[in-house]
Amino acid sequence: MQLPLAPPPLDENGHVKIHDHDEILGQHGVLRRISPYHLVDDEKAPEGRRVSSAAFQASSGENGGMSVDLENSIIESGQNPQVYVLQPPFIGAVRFTAAFLRGIGFSVGYDPVPTNPHHGEVWGAFTGSQKKQLVANAAIYVVPR
């Protein structure tokens, strides 16, 4: 299988290293899938619910980052990214640009997994300030249902 992007750098154990992938350009979309657990009630929000900061954190483990889908990679494969991101348990998605994420101190990398060749990671500290910026700038890509 041909990868949509150049292979990511690997460590001596074959795991993807934290990196900022050169082929993920600033204007490229970075999609974060939303599950029902990522929504909180908010009477001020248009739908009465909004995406919680809990949606924007790194996974545990070595080199843990925030899992994302790389919009450009999905499009280049001929698939519809708005359909692609809606696999259970996910009910919606938000979008950032790679430039925005990098601008607030994150690295945006390519980390394909067997079930998702368009998988990426966003790596960084995920400070309270960064998470607030993520919540404030998360553009709804697929309205959670």
Beta strands, then each sheet from edge to edge (+ up, - down):
strand 1: 29-34
strand 2: 39-41
strand 3: 49-51
strand 4: 66-70
strand 5: 92-97
strand 6: 107-110
strand 7: 119-123
strand 8: 139-142
sheet 1: 6+ 7- 4+ 1- 5+ 8-
sheet 2: 2+ 3-
end
